[in-house]
Amino acid sequence: MSSSTPAPAAPRPVRVLLVEDDELMRRSFALALERYGYRVKTAADGLAGLESFRDESFDLLILDVMLPGLDGIGLCRRVRETSLVPVLMMSARGDGLDVVAGLESGADDYVVKPVDTYVLVARIRSLLRRATYAPAPGPGRLPGDGPPPSKAMLLVFGDLTIDTGGMEVFVSGSPVALTPTELKLLLEFAAHPGIVLERHTLLRNVWEYGWDGDSRVVDLCVQRLRSKLGRDRIETVRGFGYKLRR
């Protein structure tokens, strides 16, 4: 008599909230993302987007900078008051204050419109990988070996403690909330303490850019880390990059 094994449950579709006031762009982005398997809810202004965010659960937010009512920067700040959900900003201008303000408000990355669908999807996939990121096993360990001894899961740099098993960060014993991008950036520094990491290296390893993208995403994310961890924890080496002080 044969027995059957239940088929594994299908993975839950990734839920995306897209806030874009241009109707044509909103529809085209939503249709394109749905073809890639994402479940997309849209909003045409910032206040409607904020209401949807509060009423439902999303895996990722895509926010246009220029929105009526509540702009994308203000919306991102409101989101960051309660959530670390990955946020991708869209701007019609690739330079100036829009990009900086968007990243300072807590966004993880940005794209400049018009943007090809494959670029948008690549950025989304990178953000989602950061949201589920786990560091590689230590030397001599393989995935599935079970948790290492508790001390091996803790990285300590002065008053900064990183629990790589629980993916938690503490400063002077108090927990610090980091976005997925901030956490992955900190783990990249922690894997190379005292070593200067160039911006293009961080773009490649953290943001997964296959090219030398805009280093402002690095600089602004480092600024956010400093505001949470202490100004002196990550040192600027002028002309080269950044390093984590031991």
Long-range contacts (C-beta under 8 A, 24 or more apart in sequence): 13-37, 13-38, 13-39, 14-38, 14-39, 14-59, 14-60, 14-128, 15-39, 15-41, 15-56, 15-57, 15-58, 15-59, 15-60, 16-40, 16-41, 16-58, 16-59, 16-60, 16-61, 16-62, 16-124, 17-41, 17-42, 17-43, 17-49, 17-52, 17-53, 17-56, 17-58, 17-60, 17-61, 17-62, 18-42, 18-43, 18-62, 19-43, 19-44, 19-45, 19-46, 19-48, 19-49, 19-61, 19-62, 19-63, 19-64, 19-67, 19-72, 19-75, 20-44, 20-62, 20-64, 20-67, 20-90, 21-45, 21-64, 21-66, 21-67, 21-68, 22-64, 25-113, 29-62, 29-120, 32-117, 32-120, 32-121, 33-120, 33-121, 33-124, 36-121, 38-124, 44-68, 45-69, 45-70, 46-70, 46-71, 46-72, 46-74, 46-75, 49-75, 50-75, 50-78, 50-79, 53-79, 53-83, 58-85, 59-85, 59-86, 59-128, 59-131, 60-85, 60-86, 60-87, 60-88, 60-124, 60-127, 60-128, 60-131, 61-85, 61-86, 61-87, 61-88, 62-87, 62-88, 62-89, 62-90, 62-124, 63-87, 63-88, 63-89, 63-90, 63-107, 64-89, 64-90, 64-91, 64-113, 65-89, 65-90, 65-91, 65-92, 65-98, 65-101, 65-102, 66-91, 66-92, 72-102, 73-101, 73-102, 73-105, 74-105, 76-102, 76-105, 76-106, 76-107, 77-105, 77-106, 79-106, 80-105, 80-106, 80-179, 84-177, 84-178, 84-179, 84-180, 86-127, 86-128, 86-130, 86-131, 86-179, 86-180, 86-181, 88-123, 88-124, 88-127, 90-115, 94-214, 99-214, 99-216, 100-216, 100-220, 103-216, 103-217, 103-220, 103-221, 104-220, 104-223, 104-224, 106-179, 106-224, 108-179, 108-180, 108-181, 108-221, 109-181, 109-207, 109-217, 110-217, 126-207, 126-208, 127-180, 127-181, 129-208, 130-180, 130-181, 130-183, 130-184, 130-206, 131-180, 133-180, 133-183, 133-184, 133-187, 134-167, 135-164, 135-187, 135-191, 155-190, 157-190, 157-193, 157-233, 157-244, 157-245, 157-246, 158-233, 158-245, 159-230, 160-229, 160-230, 160-233, 162-186, 162-187, 162-190, 169-229, 171-228, 171-229, 171-230, 176-228, 176-229, 177-228, 178-225, 178-228, 179-224, 181-206, 181-207, 181-221, 182-221, 182-224, 182-225, 182-228, 185-218, 185-221, 185-222, 185-225, 186-225, 186-229, 186-244, 189-234, 189-242, 189-243, 189-244, 190-244, 192-243, 192-244, 193-243, 193-244, 193-245, 193-246, 194-243, 194-244, 194-245, 194-246, 195-243, 196-237, 196-240, 196-241, 196-242, 196-243, 197-241, 197-242, 197-243, 198-240, 198-241, 199-241, 199-242, 201-241, 202-241, 202-242, 218-242
